[in-house]
Structure formats: C-alpha cells, structure tokens
Amino acid sequence: MQYRHHPTDELLSGWGRYPVLKCVTHAPETCEGAHRVLETGPVIARGAGRAYGDSALQAQGVIRTTQMGRAVSLDAASGVLEAEAGASFADVLAITVPQGWFVPVTPGTKFVTLGGAAAADVHGKNHHAAGAFGDHVLWLELMGADGSLRRCSPTEDPALFEATLGGMGLTGIIRRLALQMIPVETAWMRQETVMAPDLEAAFAAFEASQDWTYTVAWIDALAGGAAQGRTVLFRGEHARLDDLPAARRARPLEAPARRRLSVPANAPNLLLNRWSARAFNMAYWRAQRGKTETQLVDYDSYFYPLDAVLHWNRLYGRRGFVQYQCVLPLAASLRGLRQMLDAIRASGEGAFLAVLKLMGAQSRTGLSFPMQGYTLALDFPMTKTLPRLLHRLDAIVTAYQGRIYLAKDARMSAETFRRGYDDLENFEALRRDIGAAGVFKSHQSERLGLS
C-alpha cells in the first residue's frame, strides 16, 4: 500500500499556547503510513494536543495519532476496555458509563486521548487511593522505530511497558491499549466541601479525608498572613443507587446534558493580572462558605468542570500561559509549599486556577511524575517577568527533592529536570537498546537534553 498523505507545515502549541513552533505535520491513517513518516527523521506523536507545553511538538515531524483510529470496545462482563490510542476519554465514557463502567483514573479534561494519558502516566483526584493511569493499563501495543508493533505488559517486555508509561512518547507510538475499568451504579457523584482557613488546616483536611476515593482542593495562591494557603477541599465518591432521589433511580446511568459555552476569540492581555486574580480568589472563597452539605453532582461536572467552557485557554490572550505543576515529598510539602506561596505573592504575578492534591506512593521510575506527597498546579499568564518567578519556584522544588510534571512543562531547564528525575540513565539506555533514541524526539526532550 502506498503512503499518499502529504505533510503540512503548521504552527502548533500545547494547550497553554506557549511556546508556538512551526512543525511538519503528518496525519497517517495506517501503521504503514506512520512507518513511512518514521523514515523521514525525528518525530513525536501528538494526540489531542492537551499537554500544556512542548512535549508534543517537533519541528521536523509530528504524527497525529487521532487519524490512526479511535475504535473502542468494552467487555461489559469484565470491564476490560480495548481501544485505539487516538480515542479520547469522552469517546470512552460515552460508551462505558451507560453500561456501568468508569475510567479508573482521569485527568481534569475528558478531551485527552488514551495514548496521551498513557504516555504522560496521568493522575487524577484519586492518586492516593488508585495510583496513576498506568497502574490500570493491562497491556499496550507500541510501534517502534522500525515500524514493528510490540505488545508489552507487566509480564511481557515489562521494562519497555514501564518506560512507556510516563515516557512522553519517547519510546515509540502507542497504537492500542487495554484498560481495566471500574464498576459504577450511577452517573453521579456524592460530594462534600471542606473549608480550610490556612495551609496547615488544608493538610489536616486532606489527611482526614484519605478514606474518600477522590480529593482535590482549590487553593488561594495569593492570600497572605494568617490566610496563606486557604483552601476549599472537595471530596467525592461515586454515588450508589440508594443515594439518588427517587426521580433519578429509573435511569441512574444517564447524566444530564451540560450547556457548553465557548470563548470565541483571544481575550485582551490585560484581562488577567494580579489584581483580577486576587479579586477572583476572594470572590471564590466567599462563595464557597456555607457549602458544607453533601451534594449530588453529575460525573461530568465533578471531574471536568473546565470542559464546560470550550477554548478556555483563549482567556489568556495571544501570549498564552504556563501551567506550573510540581510535587514535593510528603515530609517536605508543608515547608516547601509555604515558601512557594511566599514567592508567588512577592512576585506580583497573577496565579489562576491553583489546585492542590495529595498523592500516594510512587508506582514507577523513568519519566513518570507522581511521588508520595502534595502536588500544586498553578496557571500563570505568560509575561516578561514570569520566568524570574518560575526559576525561583524551580529552586524551591529542587531544594526539597521534588519534581515538575512533564505534561505541563514548557520551559524547565535540563539541570532542574535531571535533579528531579533520578532514573534517567536506565531510561536512556533502554531507548538506545530499542532504537528509539534519535527517532522519537520532542521539542521538550531536546530542551531537556535527552538523547
């Protein structure tokens, strides 16, 4: 079969819209077509483009995996899902929730592809209870540098399997995978809200909520003094049939359709700044006071609140934004996060959408991000002065032996990267052994000095 696709030159970015890079882009529909692309030079796979920075950018070649298939099949008896890597969480949930099955781990958007989730070893609100996405992958099929397909799993080629989970596409192109789903009785979540007036109280609330499957907190990254780190913790469980009002029990696996808004154009750069960020944080904190009763929330609203606003990244204007996400070891998290919040407040930069989560034990090494401790994610509009703050935050993370999330990173230095990820020699040796080095490369991997 002849490969007929013609590559195009495109200006691409991650979800943060920074950096922007001109890339030769391919959209093969078959494995043979993808193999032809591999012969042209360094490439990286790109799913839905929801990684925030430059991990799915490569000037010499980007392969769009969504064109290679999005088929999904579910064994309704066992809950084993088999899917092509281009399928998104939205594709999966539309099929599985009506049959009583939910994804075991999900990031904060359902528009991520399964291949991208595996490549980033994504985590969710339940890492303390369920681990990362890769902990529930039964097997995956990987296209190597020579175009061959290899199936790997915890028992079949386990070193390649573990390196690919969190490997950011640098071991090959994930073609298919199998995922063990979890059973649910309804399409609803039971949610409780806990107000914590400062960071120490927030940690206590997380520790007291470890029996809950899902925990996540909004944190005011700009509050100072006694209010530093004030937090609203949301904890949740999949609602059982008995939790639903009588009117919903006839169709418990149906979720209401959400009204979706869209940001039609880039917002002015002046819209989001330190003053509007502080005003928003104050208003949000006040709005949550008193909301301590248990609520029933549909799963879409609970797990994917930002998906209700299409193209919300346009709110940051043409300059784009940086999402900075780090994790600090458990014993150092309170001291380290206090220093980070001090630095953010002193910088004058506006921090939006600040999220705090507690992570459980580390599952794997390589490039996988999670470790036991607290993870903080913050969105900053890109400004001329922001790099100074981010370098300061890097220094704090490094001092406390933490690390920065590669799926969110757009500007970390190679030195910071190597001090955060301590198993790089084995990862790079494996890439050389399978012929992936020099073939699968991203703008990010080149910036970070990976071979």
N, C-alpha and C positions, 0 to 999 in steps of 0.2 A: 504493500500500500504506500502510495507516495504522500509525503507530507506537503500539504497545499497551503497551510497557513502562512501569511506574510506578517512579519513582525511590524510593530508600530513604535514610534517614538512618543513617549508620554511623560508629562510632568506628574510625578507621583509623590505622595507623602503618606505618613501614617495618620491615625485618627487625630493626633494633635496638630496636624498640618505644619509641622516643623520637624526636621528640615524638608525641603522640597528638592527632588532630584529628577533630572531627565534620565529616563530609563528606556532601554529597548525591551518592549513588552511582547510576550508570546501568549497565545491562548490555544494551545493544542487540545484536541478533543480525545486523543487516544494516547496510550503509553508509547506507541511507536513515534507519534508526533513529539512527545516530550523528550524521547531519546534523541531525536534529531536536534533538538534545542541544546541538549547537554553537550553535543559535539562542537558547539559554536563558541564556548568559553564559559567563564564563571557565571553561575545563575543562582537565583534563590526563588523558592516557591512563595506565592502570595495567595492567601485565601480571600477573605472579605476585606482585608486592609484595615482591620481593627486594632492591630498593635499600634501603640501610640507614636513610636519613634521611627527608626530607620531599619528595623530588623527584617522587614520585607521589601527592602529597596536594594537594587543592584544596577548600576549604570549599564553594565554590559548585557544583562539579561534577567528578566523577571518572567516567571511562569505562573500564569493564573490557573490555579487548581480548580476553581469553580466550573471551568469549562470541561473538565475531565470527568465530571459525573457527580451527581448528588443523590443517588439512589439510597433509600433507607428501607430496611426490613426488620421486623420485630417478631421474635418468638414470644407470643403472648403468654405461654405457659411458664417459661423460664425467665423472661425479662431480658434475654440476651438480644442486643441490638447489633446488627451488622450494617455498616454504612460506608459509602464512598466519602473520602476526606473532604470533598467540597460541600457536603451537606452542612447546614447551619443548625444551631440549637433550635431555632424557630422551625426549621423543617422537621426536626426530630419530635419536638413537643407536640406539634400539630397531629402527629400520628400516634404517639405513645400515651399522652395524657388521657384521651378518651378511652384507652384500653387499661388504664390504671397503673401506668408506669411513668416514672420521672427520672431525669438525669441525676446521677449520684452526686455530682459536683458541677456547679455552674458559675461562670464569671458574671459580672454585672450587666452584661448585654447578651441577648439571645441571637444577635446577628454575627457572632463569631462562628467560624467553621470548626468542625470536629478535628480536622487536620491541624488547624491553628491552635486549638485547645491542647492537643497532644504535644505539639512542638514547643509550646510555652509551658506545659505542665501546669495549667491554670489552677487556681484555687478559688474557693468561694467563702461564703459565710459559715461554712461547716468544717473548715480545715481541722479545728481542734477535735472534731468527732469523726471525720471521714477521710482525712488526708486530702491529697491533691487528685486532679483528674486522672493522672497516670496510674494511680492505685486501683482504678476500676477498669482499666483497659485490659482485655483478655489477650488480645493479640493485635498486631498491626502488620500491614504489608507495605514494604518500603522499596521504592525504586532507587537503585544505586547509581553510581557514576557511569557504569557500563550499560545502563538501561535495563538490567535484570531486576526482577521482583523477588524480594526475600521476605518470608514471613518470620516474624520474631515475636517472642512472648517471654514470660518469666521462666519458662523451661526450655525454649527453643531459641538459641542465639541470645541468651539473656543479657550479655554485655551490650550488644547493639540495641536491644529493646530499651534498656535503662538509659543509654546515652541519647537515644532519640527522644525520649520523654523529657522535655525541657531543653532539648538540643537546638532549638530555634531554627530548624530546617537545615542544619549544617551536616547532618549525616545522610541526607537524601530526601526524596519527596515521598511523604506519606500518601499512599494510594487508597487504602481501605483500613478499617479497624473494626473490632468488636468491643462492645461496652456492656458491662453488667449494670442494668437499670435497677431502680429501687421501687417497690410497690407503694402506691398511694390509694387511699379510699376516695379522695375528693380532689378537686382542682383549687382548693382553698387552703389558706394558711391561718393558723392561730398565732396572733402577735401580741406581745406585751411591750410596753415602753417604760424604761427606767431613766430617770433624770439623775445625772451625777454632776455636782456643782464644781468639781475640780478634777485634775488628772488622777490623783490618788484614789478618789472616790470612784472614778471610772474603772480603774484597775480592779478595785474591790467588787464592782458590779459584774465585770467580766468573770472574775474568779467565782463569784456566787452563781453564775449562770452557765457553768460548764456542763450541767446536765441537760441543757437545752441543745437541740441539734444545730440551730442557726443563731449566731450572734453577730451583730455589726453595729457600729456606732458612728454617728455624725459627731465631729469634734470641732469646736471653735478654735481654730489655729491662731486667732488674732487677739483673744482675750488675755488680759494680763492680771497681775496681782493675785488676789485670792481666787479669782475666777479662771486662772490659767488652766487650760485643758478641760473646761466644762464640756460635758458630753451628753448626748442623748443616745442611749443604748436600745436597740430594737432586737428582741429575741423572739424566735419563732419555731413552730412545729407544723408539720403537715396536718391539717385538720382531719379528724376522723368523721365518719358519717354522723355519729351522735353529736358532734359539735355543731352541725349545721342546723339552721332553723328548718321547721317542717316544710316550708315552701320550696326549699332547695334540695331536699333529700330525694326527690324523684329523678333529678338529673345532677347528681353530685359531681360528675366529672366534666361538666360544662362550666367554663369560665365566661364571664360577661365580656362582650367586645369592648375594647378600650377606644375612646376617642383619641385620635392622634393629631398632634399639632406638628407644625414644621417651621423651621427658621428659614425663610426664603432666600436670604442674602446675608452677606457678611455684616456684622454689627460694627458700628464705629469703634475705633480703638479705645476711645475714652470711656466707653460704657462700663467696662470692668476695670476697676482700680482699687487701691487700698481703702478708699472711703466707701465705695459701693459694697466692697467685700465686708467691711465692718458693719455697715447698716444691714446687709442681708443676714449676717450671723446673729446680730442682736434680735432681728425680727423672727428668725427661725427659732432661736432659743425660747423666746417668749411665747411663740405659737404652740410649742410642744408642752408647755407647763400645764399640768392637769390631765394630760392624756395617758393615764396610768391604767385604765381599764383594758381588759382583753378585747381585742378586735378580730373580726374575720376579714381577711384581705385576700383577694384572688391572687394566684401564684404569679401572674404576670406583673401585677403592681408591686408585689413584695420583692421579687428577685430582679426586676428590670424596670425600675421607675423612670430612668432616663430614656428608655426606648419609646416612651410616650411622646417624646419631642424629637422628631426626625431632624437630622443635620444640626443637632445642638452644638456641635463644635464650631459652627459659624458664629456663635455668640462671642467668640474671642477675636473675631475680625481676621483680616488677612495675615496678621503677624503670627497667628496660631498660638499654641500654648504648650507647656511642658507638664506632663503629669509625673511627679516625683514620687516613687514608691520605694520604701526601704523596709527592711525587717531588722530588728535588734534582738539579740539573745535575751531570754526571759529575765535573767538576773540583772541585766543592764538596761532593760527597757525603760523603767521609770526615770532613771537619771538621764539617759540619753535623750528621751523624748522631751524632757523638760528643757534641756539645752537646745534642742532643735526648735521648740516653740519660742524660746527666748530669742534665738537668732532670727526667726521669721518675723516676730513682732518688731525687733530692732531694725530690720532691713527696710521696712516701709513697703514691701511688695504685697500685693493683694493675693490672698490664698482662698480659693473657692473649692467647694466640694471635697472638704477634708474628711477622710474616712479612716477609722481605726478598727482593727480586728486582732483577735488573739489566735495565733497559730499553734498547732500541735507539733508532734515530733517530726523531725526531718525524715522523709521517705527515701531519698536517693541523693547521690552526689552529682557530679557533672555540672551542667548549667542550670539545673532545677533551682528555683528561687526559695521555696519555703524552708524555714527552720523554726524551731520552737521559740516563740517569743511574740512580740507585738509588731504588727506591720502598720505603717502610716502611709496613706496616699493623699497627695495634695495636687491640685491643679493651679498652675501659675500662668497668667498671661505672659507671653514672651516679650520682654523688654530689654533695653540695652544694659540695664543694671542687674537683671536677674542672674546671669552667670556668676556674679560675685556671691550671691546668697547660696546658690546651688553648690559651689565649691566649698563653702563653709559647712553646709549640710553633709557633703561627702566626707569632710574631715571628721565630723562627729560620728557618722556611721562607721567609718574605718576605725576610729579610736576604740569603739565599743564592739568591734569584730562583727559588724552587721554586713548586709549586702543590699544592692539595688536591683530591682526587678528588670530583667532584660526586655520583657514585653512592653514596658513603659518607657524605657530609657531612650533618650535622643542625643545625649551629649557626655556621658560619663567618660573619664579618661581610662586608658589602658592600665595605669597603675592602680586606680581605685578598683577596677574590675578584678585584677589579679589578686588583690588583697582580700576581696570579698568571696571569691570562688576558689577553693583550695584544692580542687581535684583536676585542674586543667591539664596536667601532664598526661594523665590517663585518657582524658577526652581527646586530646590532640593526637595521641598515639593511635587510638582506635580510628580516628578519621584518616590518618595516613595508611593504616593497615587495609581499610576498605576502599581506598582510592577516592575518598570524598574531599580530602584537602586539595584546594586549588580549583575544585569543580563547583562545590556548593559554598558560596561566599555572599555575604550581605554587606551593605554599606556599614552596618553596625560591627560585624565581625572584623572587617578591615580596620575600622577605627579602634577596636579593642585589641588588635594585634594577634588575632587568631590566624593560624596558618591556612 
